[in-house]
Amino acid sequence: MSGFKRTNSGLNNQHLFYNVDFVVYLEGGKTSYTKTEVYSGKYHEETEDIIFWTKVFKKFNEGKKLKFKSIGSKTTIKDISLDIINGQLKTVIVAMDNEFDELLNKRIAHPNVYYTRGYSFENDVWNASVIKGVIEALTAVEFETDEIELNFNDFLKKIQIAVYADYYMFKKAMSFFPRKAGYMFCIDCAPVDLPKVKQVDLSTKLTTVGLKRNTIQAFGRRHSVDVLKFCFGHLLADYCSQVIIHYIKKRHSLSNLSKDIINRMAINFFFNNCFNSGEVFEYHEKQFQRNILGVNENNRVI
């Protein structure tokens, strides 16, 4: 695909190369490409983002043939969305992580621009039912206790202050969780039993970055920050993966399971068992109804 020139005509015609109606650019992949690199043909195949969005589009937009391309950076996705809004690209769609854009009123409203409901696709997928579903698929043993629900609810309760702090700092162009690596600093990943939040480490980090717990708690409640929805997606997914890894090891003597395989199993379980009702389903259903109808509020930022 390196033969496409960076021209409006070439970009609008690239869907013909794949015999599809639209090319869909997504985040995901180990390398982030610039817009210039993307328009010259660079992209990733078969990322978790592609797996997620392929299933979403298949559910609500079965009449369109699509080619999905992961290009890494949300910054590049947003750059491409500007070309869509300006009318330069008519056969291109972009889909990206919500992050805190919804809370900050920075989401772009356009028929060819899509967002996850939560911070990222991981927030749309992961919940206690998905954790249990993956464990049952791996072990072939059904649950007879509610220990996963209890563990997951405890995680959400104890990670709340950190999610509030993350949004508070995000508004100031900073973050509470490191984005590249080290974001699991507050999770016990070598537990006696199952993973849990290390509250002392959270308190230490709050002090280190100069935040007062009462101030952050009041801020989070005032802005109605939903913890599961807005938790940093990589942290959420890695915590859930750790629960699964430790559970099957300690309860069933199974080990050496890849996190990448767990994530793909979670996506598959979610769409096979959970994506027929509920808040995530209703959000995406409404998003596609809006876009199919072309209600874009004059392409302004909402």
N, C-alpha and C positions, 0 to 999 in steps of 0.2 A: 504493500500500500504506500510505498514511498514515492510513487509516481504522481500523486495528486499535488497540484500547485496550490499555493495559498491564494486562491482567487474565489470570489463569491460563486462563480459559475462552477468551478471545480468542486468546491465544498458542497454545494447544493446538489451536485450530480453524483457524489460518491455513493449514495444509496443505490444507484443503478448498478454499480460494480458488484454489490452484494445481492442484487435482486430483492431489495426490501423497500418498504415505504419510508422508513426513518432510520437514521443512525442515532443511537442513544449513548451519550457520554456519561460515565459514572466515575465516582471515586474508586479507590482500591488499587492494589498492586504494590510491589516493593519499591518501585521507582516512580517519582512524580515528574511528569513532563510539563513543559511550558506550552502555551498555546501555539507557539510557532512549531514546536516539535510535534504536537498533536495534529496540527493542520498539514504537516508534512507526512503523517501516516503512522506515528508511533502510538502504541497502546498495548494493554495487557489483555490476555484471554483468561477465561474461567477463574475469576476472582470470586470471593464470597459476596462481594457487592453485586456482581453479575448474576450469581445464583439467586440472590434475594430479589433483585428487581425483575429478573426474568419471570419469576413466579408471580410477582405482583401484577405485571403487565399482562401476563397470560390470563389472570383471573378477570381483569376488567377491560381489557382491550384486545380481545381475541381476533378482531377483524384486521388488525394491522400486522405486517411483517416487519420485524425489527432486527437490527444488528447492534449488539451491545459491546461497548469498548470501555474498559477501565483505564484511567489516565493518572490516577494517584491523587493529585492535589485538588482540594476544594477551591483553592484560589483560581486554578485554571478553569475549573467548571464554571465559576462565576464570571470569569473573563469571557468564556464562550457564550454564556447566557446573555451578556450584553450585546453580542452580535445577533443573537436571536431576537432580542427586544427591539433592536434597531432595524429589524426587517432584512438583515443581510443573509440570514440562514433560515430557510423555510422547511427543510427536510431533516432538521437536526433537533433532537430532544436532549435535555440534560436532567439528571436526577442526583440529588445531593443530600448530605446529612443536614438535619435541622440545626444541630448544635443548640445554641441559645438564640438563634435568629428569631424564633417565634416570640420569645419573651422580650427581645429587643426591638420588635416591630421592624425587622430588616428582611423579611422574606420577600422574594420577588414573585409577583403575581403575573403569570403568563401561561397560556395553554400548553406550552412546550417545556415548562419548568416544573419539576416535581421534587417533593421533599419527603424524608422519613417523618413519621409522627413524632418519635422520640429524638433524643440527641443524635442517634445514629441507627442504622438498621439493627444493630445488636439490641437496642432498647425496645424495638418493635418485636423482636423474636423471643428474648429470654424472659422467663418467669418460672415459678416453682413447678408448674405443670410440665413445662418443657424439660426441666432438669430431671424430673421423675420419668418422663417418657423416654429420654435418652438412656437413663440408667436401666430401665426395664428392657429396652431394646438390646442393650449390651449384656445384661445378665440373664435374661429370660425368666426373671423372677418378679412377681408383682409385689407392690408395696402393701404392707399391712400396718404401717405407722404413719404419723404425720411429721416425722422428724425433718424431712426436707422443707416442708412449709414453715416449720418453726425456725429452722436455720436461715432460710431466705428472708423471712420477715424480720428476724433479728439483725441480719445484714442491712436491710433497708432502714431499720430504726437507728442503727449505730452509725451508718455512713451518711445519714441525713445532714449533719452539720458540715461535713466535707463537701457535699453537693451544693449546699447553700453558699459555702465559702468560694467554691469554684465559680459559681455564677457572679457572686459579688466581685471577685477579682477579674473575671472575664469582661465585665463592664468597664474595667479600667485597663483593658488590653493586657491582662496578666492571667495566670491560672493557678489554681491550688494544686491540681494534679499535674505532674510532668507529662507532656504529651508524647514524647518519643520513647522514653524508658524510665523505669523507676516509679511508675504510678501505683504499683502494688505495695508501696512502702508501708501502708497501713493495714495490710492483710497478712494474717498468719498462714503462710503457705507450707509450713512444716508442723501441722498441729498433731496433738495426741490423737484426736478423732477427726473432726471436720473443720475446715477453715472458718475463721471468724475475724471480725474487725479488731485491730489493735487500737483501742481507744486512747491509750497513753501516747502512742505515736501521733495520733490525730491532734491531741491537745498540744503536744510539743510543736507540731507544724503550725498550728494556729498562732502560738506564741512567737514562733520564728518569723512569720510573715506579718506580725503586728496586728492580728485580728482578735477582737474580744468575742467570746462565745455568745454572750447575751445580744450583742449588736447583730451578729450573723444570724442567730435564731430569729430575731425580730424581722430582719431583712427577708429571710426566706419565707416566713409566714406571710409577710405583707405582699410579696410577689407571687404567692401561691405556687412555689416551686415543687413540682411533683418529683419525688426522689427517683422512682423507677424510670420515669420518662426522661429525666435530665441528668442522670448519673453519667459520667464520662463512659462512653460505650465500651472502650477496650477494657476498662477496669471491670465493668459489669460482666462482660463475656468471660474474662479471665477468672473472675471469682466463681462464676457458675461452672466453668471447666474444672477448676480446682475442687469444687464440691464433688463433682462427678468422679474425678480421678481418685480422690481420697475415699469416697464412699465405696466404689467397686473394689478398691484395694483392701480396705479394712473389713468390709462385710462379705466380700466374695473372693478375696485373694486373687484379683485380676489386676494386671499392671501393664506398664509400657504402652499407654494409649496416647496417641498424638492429639494435641489441642486442635489442630486443623481439622482432623476427622470429627472431633466432638462438635466443633462449630458447624460443620456441614450437616451432621446428624440433627443438630438443633434446628437449623433452618428447615430441613425436610420435615421434621416432626411438627414444627409450628404450622407449616402450610397444609400438611395433611390432616391435622387434628384441631387446630385452633383458629384457622383463618376463614371462618364462616360466619362469625358474629363477634361482638365485643368492640372495644374502643379502637383498637388498631385496624380491624376490618372496616368499621364504619368511617374512620378517618380516610383511608385510602379509597373507599367507595365514593365518598363525597368529593375527594380530590379529582378522581377521574370523571365524575359527573360534571363537575365544574369545567374541566378542561375540554371534555367532549362538546359541551355546550358553548365553549369559547368565551366564558365569562372571565375576563382578565382585568377588569377594573382599570381599563386604559393603560395597562402595562406599567402601572406605577408600583413603587415599593410599598408593601403594606406591613 
